[in-house]
Amino acid sequence: MTEAGNSELRKCLVVDKHIVFPESIDLSALARHDYRTLDTLVGDAVIVALPSPLCLTFCRSSAEMKALRTKSLVKYDLEDELPLDVDLLALARIDCPGETLVVATDSSQLIPVIEGLRERGKFIACICPEPMLLIGELKSTNKLAKTQLILIQSELGVDVIRISGGRPSEWEWVDADVDSVCACIKRFEGRGHEFREVLAINFAEEFIARLKSQMLNSRVESVAEISMVAEAKRLIEGRSKPICDLRSGPLSVEATFHTTLKPLVFFCVALLIFELSLVGGYCFRGSQYQLRAADSFERQEAAFAKVFPEMEVPVGIVSRLESERRRVIGQKGLGESSTPQVKSLLPVIQSFLEAIPPQFEDECRVSQIHLSSQGIELLIGNATTIADQEKVVSALRNAGFDIPKLSAEKTASGVALRIENAPFVSQKF
């Protein structure tokens, strides 16, 4: 930076270590604040708050703004109203129901400060007029729900801001006297606006009393000085969106992930912890499997040593046992077909249970039953009638059991039901 730029940079007001006021105008009235260098700023992000005299405001209808789709068109629309080079303007727009408030500032006064902050590694989280920071704080406390007009007094003058739909729709900066404030309010009223609810911030009681005498139809609520620090912190942390942000044109800020950096770091840390937990779980599970495999191998060795006490335990126990089985079969001349075939009992149980009629308990009483993988070995019971006996037998036959014709032997409780060696001939599995 040039020497002139350094001189301009030193003329800055730093408040609460994260808000910067560029002192491009005479701010000697703000001597109640501490003057410090930019090196005292805390963190890597700052808010640049502009005093009202550095801001220019214009009100346009929604119909007019439809034709001004880009900021370049808005600049050239304002060219005849400003004694400035429009290419040096930084613009922001605040859309309200039926109208738009356009806020502009001369970037040539701010560029040295912005460059100085960037050289110190600071991220410009927002360039916002001081009254808009205060309105953001009011919005967070739900004080804008019914308010139609806001008056903010500072050492430099009074900001008169009309509120529409909870957002600033018209803004003028006037001298700090009742006559100038009332004249501005009358200009607003001359455009068809009424103000039933008025919020006055940081005014003396005498000023409020004179203001109420001039605004008989309005309820004027006086509020002590409101700090903008809480809103600035929310903007820096990305928890709030600025009502007005002048980071455009010559004051544009390079895209950054600053607002999402903190949650992104938390996400990465959580992801790392999850991955470490996952790897730890896999390692623990792998060690458990290794222990089980070692235990199984030890039991195999013990079993082999018990069966073949005179033989040394081989490396491949399973393959050695399979080889020994084939040797024994070959010596006895049995062949592979003599290997016992194991059949499951589940198909027999399922078919038997599915074959039982719904009214089985009312029609039959079974005292003994034996099932095997081959079928029904024994079933002893009683049926109420011969028809019930035939019904049960027919259902079992349909289920795949080969049941011969039963005798109709009568008993004290009905008809005897006895089935022996009924093979299961229909496999469902």
C-alpha atoms as one frame of an Amber mdcrd trajectory, in Angstrom:
protein
   0.000   0.000   0.000   1.020   3.588  -0.536   1.869   5.950   2.302  -1.434
   7.719   1.721  -3.216   4.398   2.032  -1.436   3.658   5.319  -2.432   7.071
   6.604  -6.040   6.411   5.670  -5.862   2.989   7.285  -4.724   4.394  10.606
  -7.859   6.527  10.718 -10.124   3.664  11.744 -12.338   3.084  14.706 -12.419
  -0.458  16.086 -15.309  -1.283  18.422 -15.588  -4.493  20.497 -12.676  -6.032
  18.577 -14.707  -7.238  15.610 -16.500  -4.169  14.196 -14.586  -1.622  12.110
 -15.771   1.922  11.442 -13.858   3.595   8.595 -13.042   7.133   9.693 -13.204
   8.682   6.233 -15.264  11.568   7.646 -14.819  13.610  10.779 -15.852  11.284
  13.594 -14.396  13.342  16.415 -17.815  13.235  18.110 -17.309   9.495  18.618
 -14.471  10.068  21.060 -16.317   7.958  23.646 -15.079   4.905  21.758 -11.519
   3.667  22.067  -9.248   4.206  19.071  -7.046   1.209  18.376  -5.106  -0.179
  15.466  -6.509  -2.907  13.250  -3.990  -5.291  14.779  -6.178  -5.497  17.899
  -8.983  -7.215  15.972  -9.878 -10.653  17.295 -10.541 -13.600  14.971 -10.223
 -13.834  11.226 -13.504 -12.085  10.311 -14.755  -8.530  10.818 -17.821  -6.426
  10.125 -17.282  -3.050   8.465 -20.026  -0.757   9.811 -20.634   2.452   7.872
 -21.839   5.654   9.568 -24.989   7.076   8.023 -23.288  10.073   6.307 -21.308
   7.633   4.151 -24.510   6.096   2.767 -26.834   7.274  -0.009 -30.389   5.950
  -0.187 -33.038   5.861  -2.907 -36.551   4.460  -2.900 -37.936   2.830  -6.030
 -41.244   1.094  -6.719 -41.379  -2.584  -7.648 -42.519  -1.620 -11.168 -39.426
   0.555 -11.604 -37.118  -2.148 -10.262 -38.465  -4.689 -12.767 -36.827  -2.662
 -15.518 -33.601  -2.410 -13.491 -32.742  -6.091 -13.344 -28.990  -5.708 -12.753
 -26.901  -3.520 -10.486 -25.326  -1.878 -13.542 -28.740  -0.685 -14.701 -29.475
   0.606 -11.194 -26.193   2.536 -11.177 -26.900   4.260 -14.482 -30.431   5.025
 -13.312 -28.909   6.897 -10.344 -26.248   8.640 -12.421 -28.256  11.858 -12.890
 -28.956  12.100  -9.144 -25.389  11.699  -7.918 -22.319  13.929  -8.309 -20.166
  10.773  -8.282 -18.680   8.309 -10.717 -21.249   5.501 -10.712 -18.501   2.961
 -11.402 -17.198   3.652  -7.885 -20.542   2.914  -6.263 -21.189  -0.171  -4.159
 -24.895  -1.016  -4.108 -27.297  -3.085  -2.029 -31.057  -3.429  -2.348 -33.664
  -4.186   0.290 -36.878  -5.528  -1.240 -40.129  -4.692   0.536 -43.784  -5.213
  -0.419 -44.363  -2.983  -3.452 -41.072  -1.081  -3.216 -37.302  -1.382  -2.922
 -34.785   0.597  -0.885 -31.465   1.064  -2.722 -28.434   1.797  -0.504 -25.175
   3.025  -2.051 -21.767   4.207  -0.881 -18.647   5.683  -2.487 -16.165   2.803
  -2.520 -13.159   5.086  -2.992 -13.382   6.030   0.690 -13.458   2.399   1.827
 -10.994   0.614  -0.466  -7.888   1.541   1.633  -9.521   0.155   4.766 -10.672
  -3.026   2.996  -7.196  -3.592   1.547  -5.616  -3.082   4.972  -7.922  -5.662
   6.506  -7.162  -8.142   3.737  -3.407  -7.645   4.195  -3.870  -8.617   7.828
  -5.670 -11.813   6.787  -9.110 -10.618   7.811 -12.242 -11.797   6.064 -14.849
  -9.078   5.456 -17.991 -10.831   6.649 -20.222  -7.860   5.815 -20.135  -4.171
   4.885 -23.282  -2.813   6.462 -24.590   0.629   7.504 -24.656   1.025  11.276
 -28.462   1.634  11.420 -29.055  -1.629   9.541 -27.028  -3.526  12.153 -29.226
  -1.991  14.840 -32.369  -2.968  12.905 -31.000  -6.504  12.604 -30.650  -6.594
  16.390 -34.239  -5.302  16.761 -35.446  -7.971  14.332 -33.815 -10.717  16.386
 -35.735  -9.508  19.459 -39.091  -9.292  17.594 -39.404  -5.533  18.071 -40.262
  -4.915  14.403 -43.570  -6.796  14.378 -45.762  -3.677  14.663 -43.222  -0.871
  14.250 -43.785   1.438  11.272 -41.097   4.070  11.892 -37.703   3.924  13.587
 -35.738   6.948  14.782 -32.072   6.400  15.728 -30.039   9.229  17.279 -26.256
   9.329  17.181 -23.600  11.995  17.592 -23.783  12.589  13.845 -27.542  13.107
  13.481 -30.805  11.182  13.354 -31.694   8.275  11.080 -35.369   8.275  10.074
 -36.271   4.827   8.722 -39.700   3.754   7.495 -40.492   0.061   8.043 -42.661
  -1.981   5.673 -43.246  -5.692   6.161 -40.600  -5.797   8.889 -37.889  -4.399
   6.554 -36.497  -0.881   5.941 -38.289   0.654   2.943 -37.212   4.309   3.176
 -34.295   5.958   4.966 -33.154   9.537   5.452 -30.414  10.998   7.616 -31.190
  14.429   9.113 -29.843  16.836  11.732 -30.426  15.999  15.385 -33.219  18.459
  16.081 -36.954  17.939  16.404 -37.881  20.246  13.520 -35.684  18.357  11.024
 -37.013  15.003  12.214 -40.650  16.108  12.019 -40.083  17.614   8.563 -38.713
  14.282   7.351 -41.678  12.416   8.852 -44.084  14.802   7.099 -42.349  14.044
   3.784 -42.986  10.359   4.400 -46.612  11.061   5.320 -47.007  13.169   2.190
 -46.349   9.999   0.182 -49.373   8.316   1.769 -47.830   6.623   4.806 -49.157
   6.638   8.380 -47.140   5.902  11.482 -49.119   4.540  14.425 -46.166   2.832
  16.074 -42.867   4.729  16.342 -39.680   3.399  17.957 -37.184   6.056  19.128
 -33.698   4.836  20.055 -31.145   6.686  22.184 -33.077   9.956  22.569 -33.192
  12.261  25.589 -36.496  12.557  27.452 -36.869  16.216  26.416 -36.518  15.277
  22.747 -39.129  12.501  23.121 -41.549  14.883  24.836 -41.284  17.436  22.021
 -41.589  14.668  19.427 -44.783  13.327  21.029 -46.294  16.837  20.994 -45.748
  16.925  17.225 -47.008  13.355  16.593 -50.301  13.250  18.459 -51.707  10.334
  16.475 -48.699   8.103  17.026 -47.499   6.008  19.940 -43.822   6.791  20.453
 -41.844   4.172  22.367 -38.481   5.258  23.695 -35.677   2.686  23.898 -32.233
   3.109  25.405 -29.106   2.630  23.307 -29.034  -0.758  21.533 -25.741  -2.517
  20.957 -24.956  -3.886  17.527 -22.351  -6.329  18.879 -24.724  -9.314  19.147
 -25.921  -8.895  15.535 -22.310  -8.495  14.339 -21.359 -11.755  16.041 -24.302
 -13.549  14.416 -23.248 -12.247  10.989 -19.645 -13.327  11.520 -20.718 -16.820
  12.628 -23.175 -17.152   9.724 -26.213 -17.424  12.037 -27.880 -14.346  10.535
 -28.181 -12.739   7.102 -27.404  -9.020   6.786 -30.302  -6.723   5.974 -27.968
  -4.670   3.793 -24.602  -5.864   2.463 -22.495  -3.467   0.352 -19.893  -6.034
  -0.691 -20.441  -5.430  -4.372 -18.717  -3.709  -7.274 -15.318  -2.345  -6.170
 -15.954  -3.697  -2.659 -16.615  -7.273  -3.764 -15.120  -9.958  -1.563 -13.725
 -13.192  -2.955 -15.861 -16.254  -2.316 -14.898 -18.015   0.883 -16.111 -20.775
   3.105 -15.599 -18.756   6.273 -19.224 -18.902   7.422 -19.329 -22.678   6.970
 -15.805 -23.341   8.200 -16.744 -24.015  11.829 -19.549 -26.517  11.127 -17.375
 -28.064   8.404 -14.579 -28.612  10.922 -17.048 -30.209  13.349 -18.337 -32.444
  10.544 -14.802 -33.520   9.574 -13.927 -34.258  13.202 -17.127 -36.282  13.631
 -16.421 -38.135  10.381 -12.866 -38.893  11.520 -14.137 -40.199  14.872 -16.697
 -42.355  13.045 -14.046 -43.786  10.716 -11.696 -44.486  13.627 -14.542 -46.200
  15.482 -15.336 -48.230  12.372 -11.703 -49.278  11.929 -11.491 -50.089  15.646
 -14.648 -52.185  15.399 -13.309 -54.102  12.403  -9.994 -54.701  14.177 -11.796
 -55.927  17.299 -14.069 -58.187  15.261 -11.053 -59.517  13.323  -9.232 -60.299
  16.564 -12.317 -62.151  17.830 -12.451 -64.211  14.640  -8.751 -65.000  14.967
  -9.268 -66.167  18.548 -12.194 -68.346  17.484 -10.197 -69.785  14.583  -7.249
 -70.538  16.888  -9.591 -72.188  19.419 -11.217 -74.285  16.678  -7.834 -75.348
  15.345  -6.709 -76.361  18.844  -9.843 -78.483  19.285  -9.259 -80.096  15.887
  -5.707 -80.935  16.901  -6.926 -82.387  20.204  -9.562 -84.481  18.432  -7.045
 -85.734  15.849  -4.529 -86.649  18.555  -7.274 -88.553  20.418  -8.395 -90.510
  17.334  -4.883 -91.069  15.949  -2.607 -91.073  19.018   0.297 -92.637  17.118
   0.242 -90.082  14.276   1.729 -86.602  14.246  -0.854 -83.844  13.859  -0.648
 -82.694  10.224  -0.920 -79.123   8.968  -4.149 -79.760   7.038  -6.259 -81.772
   9.457  -9.474 -81.655   7.391  -7.796 -82.831   4.198  -5.972 -85.557   6.125
  -9.252 -86.807   7.649 -10.911 -86.792   4.240  -8.006 -88.785   2.830  -8.278
 -91.255   5.738 -12.033 -91.672   5.130 -11.446 -92.504   1.486  -8.743 -95.003
   2.496 -11.070 -96.781   4.920 -13.861 -96.930   2.339 -11.462 -98.338  -0.205
 -10.221-101.033   2.187 -13.760-102.204   2.978 -14.872-102.009  -0.639 -17.878
 -99.868   0.211 -17.519 -97.205  -2.444 -18.641 -93.605  -2.210 -22.354 -94.548
  -2.502 -22.304 -96.104   0.988 -21.727 -92.727   2.586 -24.766 -92.062   4.830
 -27.119 -89.423   3.482 -28.550 -87.048   6.022 -32.144 -85.925   5.395 -33.848
 -83.033   7.111 -36.901 -83.517   9.319 -38.207 -80.011   8.537 -40.145 -80.925
   5.335 -42.019 -83.663   7.216 -42.912 -81.359  10.136 -44.026 -78.541   7.859
 -46.199 -80.797   5.674 -47.742 -82.454   8.731 -48.615 -79.144  10.400 -49.998
 -77.665   7.187 -52.215 -80.755   6.701 -53.937 -80.492  10.093 -57.511 -79.166
   9.582 -58.548 -75.945  11.371 -61.053 -77.835  13.591 -58.557 -80.602  14.406
 -58.885 -80.178  18.191 -62.668 -80.586  18.005 -62.518 -83.615  15.681 -59.540
 -85.592  17.007 -57.463 -86.175  20.110 -53.832 -87.264  19.607 -52.049 -88.868
  22.546 -48.794 -89.881  20.872 -46.919 -88.918  17.706 -43.470 -89.764  16.351
 -42.078 -88.143  13.188 -38.829 -88.870  11.355 -37.211 -87.688   8.179 -38.859
 -90.678   6.437 -42.427 -89.797   7.484 -44.864 -90.675  10.284 -43.497 -93.487
  12.406 -46.436 -93.566  14.836 -49.591 -91.569  15.476 -52.099 -92.697  18.143
 -55.324 -90.936  19.002 -59.125 -90.876  18.676 -61.476 -89.287  16.161 -65.001
 -88.196  17.090 -66.607 -89.945  14.123 -65.580 -92.079  11.175 -66.019 -89.026
   8.933 -63.571 -87.059  11.117 -61.090 -89.937  10.929 -61.329 -90.014   7.143
 -61.022 -86.222   6.972 -57.705 -86.252   8.868 -56.325 -89.178   6.871 -57.330
 -87.531   3.565 -55.612 -84.273   4.564 -52.380 -86.124   5.441 -52.463 -88.009
   2.137 -52.879 -84.749   0.228 -49.851 -83.422   2.109 -47.657 -86.227   0.735
 -47.934 -88.993   3.326 -48.608 -92.538   2.039 -51.242 -93.700   4.547 -53.020
 -97.046   4.041 -56.727 -97.549   4.682 -57.487 -97.476   8.394 -59.867 -99.691
  10.334 -63.020 -98.197  11.852 -62.456 -99.573  15.336 -64.793 -97.939  17.804
 -63.649 -96.839  21.237 -65.318 -95.295  24.263 -64.601 -91.785  22.996 -65.192
 -92.340  19.277 -63.182 -94.060  16.555 -59.571 -95.212  16.938 -56.949 -93.247
  14.964 -53.701 -95.180  14.553 -51.136 -94.603  11.787 -47.852 -96.540  11.595
 -44.918 -96.279   9.194 -46.520 -93.848   6.778 -43.667 -92.700   4.505 -43.436
 -89.131   3.294 -43.227 -89.317  -0.493 -43.703 -85.653  -1.543 -40.679 -83.392
  -0.874 -41.291 -79.637  -0.840 -37.696 -78.601   0.025
